[in-house]
Amino acid sequence: MTKQALQRMIAAFCVLSFFAVPLSAQEVRLQYKFKTGDVSRYKETTENDMTSDMMPAGGQKVFNEMYSTQRVEKVNNDGSAEVVQTIDSVNTLLNDQPFNNPQTTALVGLPVRITVAATGKMLDIRPISDSASESEKAAVEILRKQLATQPSYPATALALNVPWEDSVTFSQATQMGSITSNIRYSTKLVGEDTVASNDVKVLERSVTIAGEIGDGAGTLKGSGRGNIYFSDVLGKEIMSTMLLDESIAMDTPQGPFSMAMKVSTKKELLR
């Protein structure tokens, strides 16, 4: 091989090496970086637009705005943390009119201790006070079930556009009967962006829901898509969004009942 040919080969190799590992294509491990005493405040808004021929005026709209504060009380040796969460305030509107949801109201101002892994997986949740009322304990149990449905990050590094899967089963009592849902998540890292002056990794998440109402009385189906914006420098989510389309079909003494729901959720870090 001539000297000129060798130089061309080295130059070509350097060009290939430069383009082979751009930042956005490197494997990234996303995990929460808990620090004792760290305080984070969140705002979460949910809009639920329900339509049904059997509902007054053909449906109803529910708007919910919630502020919460999380304080890291202790960081364990395995990277998990004891986090004290308090729901500071909740504002709920039903068809643009103030509405009181007893389950949510019971949680306002009630500190709960959440044990959470560095992957974001919830390990435990309980009221801080042993004197919590039965209604408060019941509300915490509902919160526990809701948080348990949230997927966590893998313990290994993520490659660009390579999805990972999560699945959970969730049961909840409703006025229509107990609903048992199988929820499947698919999430993948798709790139980088800047949100609220923070450099973030952008993840796309899709969800499918298949559920049963009561003892074969009806079905629940749903699908949705959303994004997560995670700062691997701060080790926390900066913002997340989700848009769900769900439908319910069931038999009632009054005849078949069906309802469609569009649910949009946005959660953002305020500080």
Phi, psi and omega in degrees: 000132180286165180297320180295320180294320179295320179296320179295321180294318179296318179297318179296320180296320179295321178295315179297319181295324181295319182273353185282332186228057172297159186306317184291346181259354179288154175287138184232134174258121180257122178208153179286138179249089183282139176229128180304130180091350180293133181241131178231140178241136185236150171239129180232125178242139179227132175238125182237113180254108183253135178231139178196140178293340184263006178256149178305135180062015176080008178153190178202161179238136178237127176242133180226130177234124185229136174247137180219157179235137177237131178235127180282113183272324184202141174250125182274165183298332181273007179093349176286170184216154171263113184246128176266118180247137176230128172279115187281319181200154177222133176236116182241134177237131173248114186051046176069011178245142179305139182222138180256117175260108185303324181296319180285319181301325181296338182270342183296124180080001181263108178292134175235146179260122180248126173265120187229137180283165178296339177281352184095357180287129177284129182257330182195155174209137181199153175296147177289320183274133176287347182266015178301140181287168180297323178293324177292318178297321179294321179294322178295323178296320176296318177298319179301315180296321180293315180294329180293340179278349184283130180287158180247176178273149176295153178282350180253170182290151180257138173261154182298131174063024175249107187284157168236156187245145172226150175213141179220158173245131188229128178242138181212136177280134178225174178294339179271354184119175180290130178249122176251120186241139170259118185247128181239129180247144171228123187230143177212149175280126185241349179162203183229159179198184175234125179230126180050045178067015178248133171288127186228155168270137183257128178239141173256137181230132173243152183221142172233142184232133173225121185222166179235137180258125179060210180263073180076018182282340181183182183228155174234130178229149179194160175207155181195169178218151178197179180231151175235136180240107189245128175270111179282348174284311178281335183073043178201158176285135178268323180199153173213149178224154177205137175235119183246140169245121182231155177219145178237134175225128182204162176261136179231165176303336179271357180120183180299143179231135176223150179211140176246143182226137170243117186240120177245135182228139176223129177236130183222144177280126179270327176197000000 
